[in-house]
Amino acid sequence: MTARGLIRFLFILYCVEVGTLLVMLPWSPYWDRLAIGLPMVELQLFTLRPWVRGAVTGFGLLHLVWSAHDLDAWLVGRRRRSAP
C-alpha cells in the first residue's frame, strides 16, 4: 500500500467513525447530559431542539455517504491496478 492509499484508507476510516458518532450521539442520553452542562441556558435549549439533533444526524449521514463513495472509488482503483 502506498502512502497515498494509506492516507485515503485513514480518511475513509475517519469518515465512518465520525459519521457513526454524529448519527447516534444526538439521540442518546449522553447528548442531554452534555447540553445540560453548557454554560448558557439559551445554548442548552438550542442543542436540545429536535431540528438541531436532526441537522447533526444529517451531517453524520453525509460523512457516511462520503466514506462509502471514497471506499468504492478506492476499491475500484485497486482492482484496475491489479488487473492484467
C-alpha positions as CSV (number, residue, x, y, z in Angstrom):
1,M,0.0,0.0,0.0
2,T,1.4,3.4,-1.0
3,A,1.4,6.4,1.3
4,R,-1.5,7.9,-0.8
5,G,-3.5,4.7,-0.4
6,L,-2.9,4.7,3.4
7,I,-4.0,8.3,3.7
8,R,-7.1,7.5,1.7
9,F,-7.9,4.5,3.9
10,L,-7.4,6.5,7.1
11,F,-9.7,9.2,5.7
12,I,-12.4,6.6,4.9
13,L,-12.0,5.2,8.5
14,Y,-12.3,8.8,9.9
15,C,-15.5,9.4,7.9
16,V,-17.1,6.2,9.1
17,E,-16.2,6.8,12.7
18,V,-17.3,10.4,12.8
19,G,-20.4,9.7,10.8
20,T,-21.4,6.9,13.1
21,L,-20.8,9.1,16.1
22,L,-22.8,12.0,14.7
23,V,-25.7,9.8,13.7
24,M,-26.0,8.2,17.1
25,L,-24.9,10.8,19.6
26,P,-27.7,13.4,19.3
27,W,-30.3,10.8,20.2
28,S,-28.5,9.3,23.2
29,P,-28.9,10.3,26.9
30,Y,-25.2,11.5,26.7
31,W,-26.3,14.3,24.4
32,D,-28.8,15.5,27.1
33,R,-26.1,15.5,29.8
34,L,-23.7,17.4,27.5
35,A,-26.4,20.0,26.8
36,I,-27.2,20.5,30.4
37,G,-23.5,21.1,31.1
38,L,-23.3,24.0,28.7
39,P,-22.9,27.4,30.5
40,M,-25.7,29.3,28.7
41,V,-29.3,28.4,29.1
42,E,-30.0,29.6,25.5
43,L,-27.3,27.3,24.2
44,Q,-28.7,24.4,26.3
45,L,-32.2,24.9,24.8
46,F,-30.8,25.3,21.3
47,T,-28.9,22.0,21.4
48,L,-31.9,20.1,22.8
49,R,-34.2,21.1,19.9
50,P,-35.1,18.2,17.6
51,W,-34.2,20.0,14.4
52,V,-30.6,20.6,15.8
53,R,-30.3,16.9,16.6
54,G,-31.6,16.2,13.1
55,A,-29.1,18.5,11.5
56,V,-26.2,16.9,13.4
57,T,-27.6,13.5,12.3
58,G,-27.7,14.6,8.7
59,F,-24.1,15.8,8.9
60,G,-23.2,12.3,10.2
61,L,-25.1,10.7,7.3
62,L,-23.2,12.9,4.9
63,H,-19.9,11.6,6.3
64,L,-21.2,8.0,5.9
65,V,-22.1,8.6,2.3
66,W,-18.8,10.3,1.6
67,S,-16.9,7.3,3.1
68,A,-18.9,4.8,1.0
69,H,-18.2,6.9,-2.1
70,D,-14.5,7.0,-1.3
71,L,-14.3,3.4,-0.4
72,D,-15.9,2.4,-3.7
73,A,-13.5,4.6,-5.7
74,W,-10.6,3.2,-3.7
75,L,-11.6,-0.4,-4.3
76,V,-12.3,0.1,-8.0
77,G,-8.9,1.8,-8.4
78,R,-7.2,-1.1,-6.7
79,R,-9.0,-3.6,-8.9
80,R,-7.9,-1.7,-12.0
81,R,-4.3,-1.6,-11.0
82,S,-4.2,-5.3,-10.2
83,A,-5.9,-6.3,-13.4
84,P,-3.6,-7.6,-16.2
